[in-house]
Amino acid sequence: MKVRVRLFAALREIVGQEEVEIELAPGTTVNGVWEKLVSRNERLGAYAKSINFAVNHDFVSRERELAPDDEVAFLPPVSGG
């Protein structure tokens, strides 16, 4: 199955793209997508404990299973005022 992954802020800068499509096995979780991205770019690993996850515009846990054509977003912490 394919999912669309959206990356924001520093994550987008590290990957060099705002959006990527990833082919996954059925039953893959949000964490599985994250691990696949980190395996492609180790610098993302520094954000592993601080990012939020969303699927189809709803915040979810790492354990959320994905369905074909889901949109997964990885949101790093934002600072500012």
C-alpha positions in Angstrom: 0.0 0.0 0.0 1.1 3.6 -0.5 0.9 6.5 1.9 1.7 10.1 1.5 4.1 11.5 4.1 4.2 15.3 4.8 7.3 16.8 6.5 7.4 20.1 8.2 10.0 22.6 9.4 13.4 21.0 10.2 12.3 17.6 9.0 11.5 19.0 5.6 14.9 20.7 5.5 16.7 17.4 6.4 14.9 15.3 3.8 14.9 18.1 1.1 11.2 17.5 0.3 7.9 18.6 1.8 6.1 15.4 0.7 7.1 11.8 -0.2 5.2 8.7 -1.1 6.2 5.5 0.6 5.2 1.9 -0.2 4.4 -0.1 2.9 3.3 -3.6 3.9 -0.3 -3.8 5.2 -0.6 -3.3 8.9 2.4 -0.9 9.1 2.1 1.7 11.9 3.0 5.3 12.0 6.2 4.3 13.8 7.0 1.9 11.0 6.9 4.9 8.5 9.0 7.0 10.8 11.6 4.2 11.1 11.7 3.8 7.3 12.4 7.5 6.9 15.1 7.4 9.6 16.7 4.5 7.8 16.9 6.7 4.7 18.2 9.7 6.6 19.8 9.2 10.0 19.7 12.9 10.9 15.9 12.5 11.4 16.6 10.3 14.4 17.5 13.3 16.5 13.8 14.2 16.5 12.4 10.8 17.4 11.3 11.7 20.9 9.9 15.1 20.2 7.8 14.9 17.1 4.0 14.7 16.9 2.2 12.4 14.4 -1.0 13.0 12.5 -2.9 10.8 10.1 -5.5 12.5 7.8 -5.3 15.7 9.9 -5.9 14.0 13.3 -3.2 13.6 15.9 -2.4 9.9 16.6 0.0 7.7 18.5 2.9 5.9 17.0 1.0 2.6 17.1 -1.8 3.7 14.8 -2.1 1.3 11.8 -2.2 2.9 8.4 -4.6 2.3 5.5 -3.9 2.7 1.8 -3.8 6.4 0.7 -3.5 7.8 4.3 -1.7 11.1 4.7 0.8 10.9 7.5 2.3 14.1 8.9 5.4 14.4 11.1 5.5 17.6 13.1 8.6 18.7 15.0 8.3 20.9 18.0 7.9 24.6 17.1 9.4 27.4 19.1 8.7 31.1 18.9 6.4 33.6 20.3 
